Amino acid sequence: METQDEKGRSVSGRVLGIVGAPLFLIAVAALAVRLVLMPLFTYDFDIYHWGVVIQNIDSGNNLYNIAGYYYTPVWGYILGALSSVQHVFGPDMFGARFTDLLPIEDLAISWHTATTVTTGFVVFMKIPLILCDMAVAYLLHWIVMDRTGDKKKSMMAVGLWLFCPTVIYMSGVQAQFDTISALFMLLMAIAIYKDRCFLGGMLFSAAFLLKFFPGFCFFVIIAYILVRHRGDGLAKRKLAFAILGGALMAAVILIPQILTGTVMDTLSFMTGRMETYSSIWMSIAGYAAMVIAVSGAMYFGYRMYRSEEKDADRQFFTYLFLALTMAMFLSIAPQYMIVMLPLLIFGAVVRDRRLMVPLVIIAIGSFFAALSLNNLSLLASASEFLGLASPEWIISGMQMLEVRILGITLVEWMNLIANIVEYAGLVMIVVLHFEKQIVSARPSLGRLMIKLYGGREVVE
């Protein structure tokens, strides 16, 4: 029997063991980076709108009664919950309009505002997003350990996620909520993988009604349930549970919109983007991208359905990742990459180490795509509330970056190049998946692929 002193030493030993564990140290270092960045840099436009939505909710309005909210409902409900917390712990003032920042609204890149949020509100909004980063890291650790039992691979996956520049940027700087979308998507995938189909269906609806991209996993999920239960006769029952869970969650989420007659407004995130195309060619390209994304999602759902039952678990995560990759062709905005990055990291660590190449390319491209557009505006809040830079210096710097080259601003050129890099990474993923077919048709391309991807190593 342990004495009281021995129990105390054993507890302290376990605590010291956790504190000294590599995964814990990685998480602490990643958290420290975010804590340093979050009060100093923020993108003015997005977080300003989060403040507007919270004020609209506080005034008793439905999400869609007043202009300012252009997303599906789940993020609005999260903002409503944060509003309740804000009344107790959060800042009293969200922001203020500064006349010395007014020229920022006259730039060619119009997504900037002279209404700048306070440092307190910046920190308040970013803390939940950073916590979601940590939660996604834990789920990645769990999935890798479940599939491989390899702690080194688990540590690599966690590190790749937590120190991915795009992930750090979106939660610690821009305050975009795509990390929550990634969290819901992973929770949904794990629930389906663990055969909790009702819960998985509920999480699918929550993820889909937060942002639409997880919806491209639909065909793979259905196919996986059918394949996994192909031999035990439970496929129809499990599928019914998943559909019931999804329908129930969707009904609960949409009840306020059903009651107020604003259901169609929940689709404005998608329809509004289609309506903003500036030319017929942009419109054609947008609809072509939609066809590519949907067709790709359906194709990988079909490949999942054609899988052997014994391979179902392994193929599930692969085809989920590929379906999300196809969804990224629909819009190359850097924040959207966040939803596919966890499964890309999982694939690179567990399935095929060569996926590290497109992972690095996409991470770098998406980071610089965001940074190029936002550039010195990231200092606007710190300029007014912390005095770290003069507003005049910020404005003049941003105006210099809008010098036109061949009729296009330097900012737009930088963003375009970064977008091309992102697309190159997506294409490399697709090419790698179809490697056998490509090399079979053109053997000479085999040597080129070895040079591009660094060999033919397949981990799993």
KEDRENVEX-479968 format. One line per field, with one value per residue (C-alpha): residue number from 1; x, y, z. Coordinates in nm, 3 decimals, always signed. Example, Ala and Ser with C-alpha at 12.3 -4.5 7.8 and 13.67 -1.06 7.14 Angstrom:
// residues 2
senu <- 1:2;
east <- +1.230:+1.367;
north <- -0.450:-0.106;
up <- +0.780:+0.714;
// end
This chain:
// residues 460
senu <- 1:2:3:4:5:6:7:8:9:10:11:12:13:14:15:16:17:18:19:20:21:22:23:24:25:26:27:28:29:30:31:32:33:34:35:36:37:38:39:40:41:42:43:44:45:46:47:48:49:50:51:52:53:54:55:56:57:58:59:60:61:62:63:64:65:66:67:68:69:70:71:72:73:74:75:76:77:78:79:80:81:82:83:84:85:86:87:88:89:90:91:92:93:94:95:96:97:98:99:100:101:102:103:104:105:106:107:108:109:110:111:112:113:114:115:116:117:118:119:120:121:122:123:124:125:126:127:128:129:130:131:132:133:134:135:136:137:138:139:140:141:142:143:144:145:146:147:148:149:150:151:152:153:154:155:156:157:158:159:160:161:162:163:164:165:166:167:168:169:170:171:172:173:174:175:176:177:178:179:180:181:182:183:184:185:186:187:188:189:190:191:192:193:194:195:196:197:198:199:200:201:202:203:204:205:206:207:208:209:210:211:212:213:214:215:216:217:218:219:220:221:222:223:224:225:226:227:228:229:230:231:232:233:234:235:236:237:238:239:240:241:242:243:244:245:246:247:248:249:250:251:252:253:254:255:256:257:258:259:260:261:262:263:264:265:266:267:268:269:270:271:272:273:274:275:276:277:278:279:280:281:282:283:284:285:286:287:288:289:290:291:292:293:294:295:296:297:298:299:300:301:302:303:304:305:306:307:308:309:310:311:312:313:314:315:316:317:318:319:320:321:322:323:324:325:326:327:328:329:330:331:332:333:334:335:336:337:338:339:340:341:342:343:344:345:346:347:348:349:350:351:352:353:354:355:356:357:358:359:360:361:362:363:364:365:366:367:368:369:370:371:372:373:374:375:376:377:378:379:380:381:382:383:384:385:386:387:388:389:390:391:392:393:394:395:396:397:398:399:400:401:402:403:404:405:406:407:408:409:410:411:412:413:414:415:416:417:418:419:420:421:422:423:424:425:426:427:428:429:430:431:432:433:434:435:436:437:438:439:440:441:442:443:444:445:446:447:448:449:450:451:452:453:454:455:456:457:458:459:460;
east <- +0.000:+0.132:+0.192:+0.058:+0.407:+0.453:+0.117:+0.223:+0.552:+0.378:+0.131:+0.408:+0.608:+0.317:+0.270:+0.641:+0.623:+0.340:+0.513:+0.830:+0.653:+0.744:+0.380:+0.316:+0.624:+0.519:+0.174:+0.320:+0.560:+0.281:+0.054:+0.328:+0.371:-0.001:-0.021:+0.257:+0.100:-0.266:-0.263:-0.011:-0.152:-0.506:-0.691:-0.923:-1.213:-1.318:-1.293:-1.476:-1.769:-1.761:-1.808:-2.097:-2.271:-2.232:-2.381:-2.670:-2.735:-2.717:-2.979:-3.222:-3.204:-3.205:-2.878:-3.021:-3.246:-2.969:-2.700:-2.359:-2.387:-2.319:-2.246:-2.440:-2.596:-2.352:-2.085:-2.356:-2.465:-2.103:-2.080:-2.402:-2.245:-1.933:-2.159:-2.291:-1.937:-1.837:-2.100:-1.925:-1.555:-1.505:-1.421:-1.683:-1.590:-1.544:-1.377:-1.388:-1.372:-1.048:-1.028:-0.653:-0.729:-0.997:-0.763:-0.747:-1.101:-1.000:-0.742:-0.786:-0.818:-1.145:-1.164:-1.036:-1.209:-1.119:-1.339:-1.074:-1.135:-0.974:-0.686:-0.915:-1.171:-0.896:-0.770:-1.123:-1.212:-0.889:-0.875:-1.155:-0.993:-0.656:-0.820:-0.970:-0.621:-0.516:-0.824:-0.752:-0.393:-0.521:-0.756:-0.471:-0.264:-0.549:-0.608:-0.240:-0.198:-0.512:-0.397:-0.026:+0.049:+0.362:+0.434:+0.693:+0.443:+0.186:+0.432:+0.517:+0.149:+0.084:+0.390:+0.302:-0.045:+0.042:+0.336:+0.179:+0.205:-0.146:-0.298:-0.112:-0.214:-0.586:-0.639:-0.365:-0.377:-0.677:-0.932:-1.103:-1.313:-1.204:-1.017:-1.362:-1.466:-1.159:-1.247:-1.606:-1.487:-1.239:-1.496:-1.740:-1.479:-1.385:-1.749:-1.818:-1.491:-1.590:-1.929:-2.122:-2.330:-2.605:-2.349:-2.151:-2.458:-2.519:-2.159:-2.175:-2.469:-2.296:-1.979:-2.172:-2.378:-2.065:-1.899:-2.001:-1.672:-1.719:-2.032:-1.804:-1.730:-2.094:-2.041:-1.734:-1.918:-2.216:-1.990:-1.779:-2.083:-2.207:-1.865:-1.795:-2.127:-2.143:-2.105:-2.306:-2.640:-2.632:-2.556:-2.911:-2.966:-2.638:-2.705:-3.050:-2.900:-2.652:-2.924:-3.152:-2.877:-2.791:-3.155:-3.222:-2.919:-3.001:-3.357:-3.236:-2.983:-3.229:-3.536:-3.478:-3.446:-3.752:-3.956:-3.840:-3.856:-3.486:-3.378:-3.268:-3.044:-2.838:-2.724:-2.591:-2.236:-2.245:-2.489:-2.336:-1.993:-2.132:-2.300:-1.976:-1.806:-1.700:-1.718:-1.876:-1.540:-1.509:-1.863:-1.785:-1.465:-1.661:-1.922:-1.651:-1.473:-1.801:-1.838:-1.479:-1.532:-1.864:-1.747:-1.429:-1.623:-1.858:-1.567:-1.385:-1.713:-1.739:-1.379:-1.463:-1.763:-1.545:-1.302:-1.270:-1.423:-1.085:-0.940:-1.235:-1.084:-0.758:-0.928:-1.184:-0.939:-0.765:-1.083:-1.212:-0.890:-0.911:-1.276:-1.178:-0.886:-1.129:-1.345:-1.049:-1.052:-1.383:-1.214:-0.846:-0.894:-0.621:-0.852:-1.041:-0.725:-0.754:-1.035:-0.827:-0.489:-0.543:-0.617:-0.334:-0.100:-0.242:-0.189:+0.169:+0.259:+0.068:+0.003:+0.262:+0.554:+0.568:+0.257:+0.495:+0.586:+0.236:+0.175:+0.469:+0.371:+0.009:+0.110:+0.353:+0.124:-0.183:+0.014:+0.158:-0.178:-0.331:-0.029:-0.005:-0.365:-0.363:+0.000:+0.038:-0.332:-0.248:-0.096:-0.401:-0.542:-0.200:-0.132:-0.437:-0.456:-0.093:+0.094:+0.326:+0.319:+0.179:-0.141:+0.024:+0.311:+0.064:-0.143:+0.160:+0.306:-0.020:-0.048:+0.304:+0.208:-0.074:+0.157:+0.025:+0.227:+0.060:-0.262:-0.260:-0.152:+0.157:-0.063:-0.279:+0.030:+0.166:-0.169:-0.204:+0.139:+0.057:-0.275:-0.094:+0.138:-0.167:-0.321:+0.011:+0.003:-0.353:-0.262:+0.040:-0.190:-0.418:-0.122:+0.031:-0.294:-0.310:+0.062:+0.021:-0.214:+0.009:+0.332:+0.161:+0.046:+0.370:+0.664:+0.897:+0.701:+0.802:+1.150:+1.005:+0.769:+1.056:+1.240:+0.931:+0.823:+1.158:+1.114:+0.843:+0.818:+0.478:+0.455:+0.136;
north <- +0.000:+0.347:+0.593:+0.946:+1.071:+0.808:+0.904:+1.267:+1.181:+0.960:+1.237:+1.496:+1.252:+1.212:+1.589:+1.641:+1.367:+1.544:+1.882:+1.731:+1.538:+1.647:+1.692:+1.920:+2.126:+2.159:+2.278:+2.530:+2.670:+2.698:+2.866:+3.112:+3.214:+3.282:+3.472:+3.704:+3.766:+3.804:+4.150:+4.297:+4.204:+4.173:+4.203:+4.501:+4.396:+4.052:+4.115:+4.446:+4.249:+4.007:+4.310:+4.437:+4.098:+4.076:+4.425:+4.327:+4.020:+4.232:+4.465:+4.172:+4.119:+3.791:+3.715:+3.816:+4.104:+4.363:+4.371:+4.259:+3.881:+3.686:+3.335:+3.022:+3.027:+2.829:+3.098:+3.347:+3.125:+3.100:+3.478:+3.491:+3.265:+3.483:+3.784:+3.631:+3.571:+3.922:+4.073:+3.909:+3.897:+4.073:+4.432:+4.704:+4.872:+4.684:+4.960:+5.316:+5.504:+5.696:+5.986:+5.936:+5.590:+5.708:+5.689:+5.311:+5.291:+5.452:+5.190:+4.974:+4.672:+4.776:+4.528:+4.768:+4.992:+5.292:+5.151:+4.970:+4.718:+4.749:+4.531:+4.381:+4.276:+4.136:+3.914:+3.820:+3.699:+3.510:+3.305:+3.062:+3.018:+2.941:+2.687:+2.525:+2.503:+2.308:+2.083:+2.000:+1.917:+1.676:+1.507:+1.471:+1.310:+1.072:+0.971:+0.910:+0.706:+0.506:+0.425:+0.370:+0.363:+0.563:+0.852:+1.007:+1.028:+1.169:+1.434:+1.520:+1.563:+1.787:+1.999:+2.035:+2.158:+2.389:+2.552:+2.574:+2.947:+2.959:+2.800:+3.043:+3.334:+3.254:+3.213:+3.433:+3.719:+3.729:+3.586:+3.371:+3.084:+2.816:+2.639:+2.566:+2.421:+2.195:+2.090:+1.999:+1.816:+1.605:+1.532:+1.422:+1.198:+1.037:+0.978:+0.804:+0.610:+0.492:+0.387:+0.656:+0.731:+0.933:+1.160:+1.172:+1.290:+1.563:+1.681:+1.675:+1.916:+2.140:+2.146:+2.204:+2.486:+2.652:+2.662:+2.463:+2.288:+1.986:+1.915:+1.781:+1.485:+1.368:+1.106:+0.956:+0.931:+0.754:+0.516:+0.440:+0.345:+0.116:-0.049:-0.094:-0.269:-0.448:-0.787:-0.753:-0.630:-0.310:-0.070:+0.061:+0.102:+0.288:+0.506:+0.587:+0.686:+0.919:+1.082:+1.117:+1.276:+1.516:+1.612:+1.665:+1.887:+2.086:+2.140:+2.260:+2.497:+2.640:+2.675:+3.049:+3.110:+2.898:+3.095:+3.432:+3.338:+3.397:+3.045:+3.158:+3.417:+3.135:+3.050:+3.401:+3.288:+3.077:+3.266:+3.601:+3.485:+3.370:+3.707:+3.901:+3.771:+4.078:+3.929:+3.650:+3.472:+3.489:+3.355:+3.067:+2.990:+2.992:+2.746:+2.529:+2.515:+2.409:+2.128:+2.015:+2.021:+1.832:+1.583:+1.518:+1.465:+1.222:+1.037:+0.982:+0.876:+0.617:+0.503:+0.468:+0.255:+0.032:-0.030:-0.365:-0.389:-0.471:-0.149:+0.073:+0.244:+0.327:+0.450:+0.656:+0.922:+0.920:+0.981:+1.239:+1.430:+1.399:+1.513:+1.820:+1.880:+1.894:+2.137:+2.373:+2.421:+2.600:+2.887:+2.936:+3.186:+3.099:+3.055:+2.776:+2.563:+2.519:+2.262:+2.023:+2.076:+1.831:+1.543:+1.648:+1.639:+1.301:+1.168:+1.296:+1.146:+0.818:+0.733:+0.882:+1.100:+1.258:+1.459:+1.675:+1.853:+1.983:+2.041:+2.283:+2.446:+2.501:+2.623:+2.879:+2.984:+3.034:+3.223:+3.470:+3.503:+3.628:+3.836:+4.008:+4.131:+4.241:+4.362:+4.676:+4.692:+4.425:+4.702:+4.933:+4.829:+4.825:+5.166:+5.330:+5.146:+5.049:+5.323:+5.074:+5.255:+5.578:+5.558:+5.781:+5.533:+5.246:+5.432:+5.549:+5.197:+5.046:+5.313:+5.230:+4.864:+4.962:+5.087:+4.946:+4.714:+4.634:+4.774:+4.552:+4.664:+4.513:+4.374:+4.194:+4.059:+3.916:+3.763:+3.618:+3.453:+3.310:+3.176:+3.007:+2.843:+2.717:+2.573:+2.408:+2.233:+2.109:+1.982:+1.800:+1.616:+1.501:+1.402:+1.203:+1.015:+0.919:+0.839:+0.482:+0.580:+0.872:+0.671:+0.383:+0.617:+0.818:+0.621:+0.917:+1.117:+0.869:+1.021:+1.371:+1.273:+1.123:+1.457:+1.657:+1.446:+1.316:+0.946:+0.684:+0.628:+0.517:+0.507:+0.306;
up <- +0.000:-0.095:+0.187:+0.160:+0.079:-0.195:-0.348:-0.352:-0.521:-0.779:-0.867:-0.893:-1.105:-1.348:-1.365:-1.433:-1.694:-1.876:-1.854:-1.996:-2.271:-2.627:-2.731:-2.433:-2.511:-2.877:-2.768:-2.520:-2.781:-3.040:-2.786:-2.694:-3.059:-3.089:-2.761:-2.877:-3.219:-3.128:-2.963:-3.210:-3.550:-3.675:-4.005:-3.974:-4.198:-4.071:-3.699:-3.741:-3.881:-3.587:-3.361:-3.576:-3.561:-3.184:-3.148:-3.374:-3.158:-2.842:-2.988:-3.016:-3.392:-3.580:-3.758:-4.095:-3.994:-4.029:-4.298:-4.176:-4.142:-4.463:-4.339:-4.255:-3.904:-3.688:-3.670:-3.579:-3.289:-3.175:-3.185:-2.983:-2.719:-2.717:-2.671:-2.349:-2.228:-2.333:-2.105:-1.810:-1.899:-2.232:-2.326:-2.284:-2.613:-2.940:-3.138:-3.269:-3.596:-3.654:-3.897:-3.948:-4.091:-4.336:-4.641:-4.584:-4.721:-5.053:-5.151:-5.461:-5.231:-5.070:-4.781:-4.519:-4.267:-4.054:-3.778:-3.580:-3.302:-2.961:-2.846:-2.582:-2.842:-3.066:-2.784:-2.680:-3.031:-3.091:-2.770:-2.876:-3.218:-3.064:-2.833:-3.143:-3.293:-2.984:-3.003:-3.369:-3.271:-3.007:-3.254:-3.504:-3.229:-3.153:-3.514:-3.586:-3.268:-3.344:-3.698:-3.632:-3.258:-3.344:-3.105:-3.335:-3.619:-3.381:-3.265:-3.626:-3.717:-3.418:-3.494:-3.862:-3.770:-3.482:-3.661:-4.004:-4.088:-4.236:-3.925:-3.697:-3.917:-3.937:-3.563:-3.417:-3.670:-3.904:-3.657:-3.919:-3.786:-4.033:-3.753:-3.601:-3.937:-3.929:-3.573:-3.664:-3.974:-3.775:-3.503:-3.773:-3.938:-3.605:-3.510:-3.844:-3.816:-3.467:-3.607:-3.417:-3.723:-3.557:-3.390:-3.712:-3.902:-3.647:-3.668:-4.048:-4.045:-3.791:-4.002:-4.326:-4.176:-4.040:-4.384:-4.688:-4.765:-4.534:-4.743:-5.016:-4.785:-4.819:-5.089:-4.919:-4.585:-4.740:-4.932:-4.623:-4.415:-4.694:-4.741:-4.372:-4.314:-4.646:-4.481:-4.158:-4.293:-4.088:-4.373:-4.419:-4.045:-3.994:-4.296:-4.164:-3.828:-4.000:-4.212:-3.911:-3.705:-3.986:-4.046:-3.675:-3.628:-3.945:-3.820:-3.480:-3.637:-3.889:-3.661:-3.598:-3.972:-4.048:-3.795:-3.931:-4.299:-4.360:-4.460:-4.808:-4.646:-4.498:-4.851:-4.917:-4.840:-5.158:-5.380:-5.292:-5.402:-5.738:-5.791:-5.736:-6.052:-6.249:-6.600:-6.799:-6.806:-6.427:-6.400:-6.636:-6.442:-6.114:-6.238:-6.398:-6.060:-5.900:-6.154:-6.088:-5.710:-5.715:-5.976:-5.778:-5.457:-5.633:-5.796:-5.468:-5.310:-5.587:-5.525:-5.156:-5.245:-5.464:-5.176:-5.004:-4.659:-4.505:-4.651:-4.561:-4.255:-4.429:-4.744:-4.553:-4.440:-4.778:-4.976:-4.729:-4.782:-5.160:-5.165:-4.963:-5.199:-5.490:-5.290:-5.263:-5.641:-5.591:-5.407:-5.340:-5.053:-4.799:-4.499:-4.677:-4.688:-4.311:-4.339:-4.553:-4.384:-4.093:-4.331:-4.564:-4.265:-4.160:-4.512:-4.527:-4.191:-4.212:-4.576:-4.811:-4.702:-5.048:-4.959:-4.755:-5.078:-5.164:-4.791:-4.773:-5.103:-4.995:-4.648:-4.791:-5.077:-4.860:-4.595:-4.844:-5.021:-4.697:-4.597:-4.937:-4.929:-4.567:-4.539:-4.324:-4.234:-3.976:-3.765:-3.769:-3.431:-3.263:-3.416:-3.260:-2.928:-2.857:-3.044:-3.219:-3.555:-3.689:-3.896:-4.158:-4.202:-4.241:-4.501:-4.701:-4.701:-4.824:-5.094:-5.214:-5.243:-5.477:-5.752:-6.081:-6.302:-6.636:-6.494:-6.185:-5.837:-5.676:-5.398:-5.655:-5.834:-5.508:-5.424:-5.775:-5.755:-5.412:-5.546:-5.835:-5.582:-5.390:-5.705:-5.789:-5.452:-5.511:-5.858:-5.712:-5.470:-5.751:-5.971:-5.686:-5.633:-6.000:-6.018:-6.143:-6.424:-6.528:-6.527:-6.705:-6.983:-6.992:-6.838:-6.901:-6.641:-6.370:-6.338:-6.326:-6.044:-5.847:-5.874:-5.779:-5.484:-5.365:-5.432:-5.421:-5.050:-4.923:-4.546:-4.489;
// end
